[in-house]
Structures are given as C-alpha cells and as structure tokens.
Amino acid sequence: MALEYTNIFDAITEDGAEASELQTRSDLMIAIRDIVNAKGWDQKQAAAAMGITQPRVSDLVNGRIEKFSIDKLMACLYKIGFRFKPQFENGQLSMSVQSVAQKQNHAAMA
C-alpha cells in the first residue's frame, strides 16, 4: 500500500493547519533563497539586506525550518523587495506579489 500526500508535511503531523504552516514556511524559505542566489549575494550581503546575522542566513538557505516563523520570513522577504498582497473577490482568494520600494540603499549589493 502506497501512501500519497499532496503536502509532504501531512506525513509528519495529523494537524492540517500545522502542515499548511510548515509548507508555507518552506515555500517562503525556498523563494528567499532563490532571490538571494539570483542577486548573486553571498551570505554576508544577504544578512545585511535582510537585517539578520550571517548564521541566520545560513539557517535559512540550508532549510532549517524550525528556526523561522512566517512573520520573520515575511519581514525578510519585504526587506529584499517583495510582499504578498492577498485579495478576495467574487468568492475567490488570490495572491499577488508586489515589488516594494526600498528605503535603504542596497545598490552596493546588486
């Protein structure tokens, strides 16, 4: 008998809300890692851009999911130029990603 999951985190918890939260944190971490890589930043540059320490960047890019809340990941994402904008219209929930203007000058890191 094969087990099938649409969310890998369903395999480690019976709580659907917890599995969803773990998946969201994982997705955010992957997106942030991909943005850091696309910008060509080393961990020190990424840490400066996100306002966290280099060891925390190491935790993030190495997938140490237990070390990050959704709130912290959303703050990191915002600091590197992006935010999510949920919209509920006509009974449908959608999510868009917006670029945000940076108040800090990250030109040296680009």
C-alpha positions in Angstrom: 0.0 0.0 0.0 1.5 3.4 -1.1 0.9 6.5 0.9 0.1 9.6 -1.0 0.4 13.2 0.2 -0.2 16.5 -1.6 1.8 18.2 1.2 4.9 16.4 2.5 4.3 17.9 5.9 1.0 15.9 6.1 3.3 12.9 6.7 4.7 14.3 9.9 1.6 15.8 11.5 -2.1 15.0 11.6 -3.0 18.6 12.1 -3.8 20.1 8.6 -3.2 23.7 9.8 0.2 22.8 11.1 1.1 21.0 7.9 0.0 24.1 5.9 2.0 26.4 8.1 5.1 24.2 7.7 4.6 24.2 3.9 4.2 27.9 3.8 7.4 28.5 5.8 9.2 26.0 3.5 7.9 27.8 0.4 9.0 31.2 1.7 12.5 29.9 2.6 12.9 28.5 -0.9 11.7 31.7 -2.5 14.1 33.9 -0.4 17.0 31.5 -1.1 16.3 31.8 -4.8 16.1 35.6 -4.7 19.4 35.7 -2.8 21.0 33.4 -5.4 19.6 35.4 -8.3 21.0 38.6 -6.9 24.4 36.9 -6.5 24.6 37.8 -2.9 26.9 36.0 -0.5 25.6 35.2 3.0 27.1 38.4 4.4 25.4 40.6 1.8 22.1 38.7 2.2 22.3 39.2 6.0 22.8 42.9 5.6 19.9 43.2 3.2 17.5 41.3 5.4 18.7 42.7 8.8 19.7 39.3 10.2 23.0 37.7 11.0 25.0 35.6 8.6 24.5 32.5 10.7 20.7 33.1 10.4 21.1 33.3 6.6 22.9 30.0 6.7 20.0 28.5 8.6 17.6 29.9 6.0 19.4 28.7 2.9 20.0 25.3 4.5 16.3 24.8 5.2 16.3 24.9 9.0 12.6 25.5 9.0 12.2 25.2 12.8 14.3 28.4 13.2 11.9 30.7 11.3 8.4 31.9 11.8 6.2 33.0 8.9 6.4 36.5 10.3 10.2 36.6 10.3 10.3 35.2 6.7 7.8 37.7 5.5 9.9 40.5 7.1 13.0 39.2 5.3 11.1 39.0 2.0 10.0 42.6 2.4 13.5 43.8 3.2 14.7 42.3 -0.1 12.0 43.9 -2.1 8.8 41.9 -2.1 5.5 41.5 -0.4 2.4 39.4 -0.9 -1.0 41.0 -1.5 -4.0 38.7 -0.9 -7.3 39.7 -2.5 -10.7 38.2 -2.0 -13.1 38.9 -4.9 -16.2 37.2 -6.2 -15.7 34.3 -3.8 -12.1 33.7 -4.9 -9.0 34.3 -2.9 -5.9 35.2 -4.9 -2.4 36.3 -4.0 -0.1 38.5 -6.0 3.5 39.5 -5.3 4.4 43.2 -5.4 7.8 44.8 -5.6 8.3 47.3 -2.8 10.3 50.5 -2.8 13.3 50.1 -0.6 14.0 52.9 1.9 17.6 51.6 2.4 20.1 51.8 -0.4 21.1 48.3 -1.5 22.7 49.4 -4.7 26.1 48.2 -3.5 24.7 44.7 -3.1 23.0 44.4 -6.5 
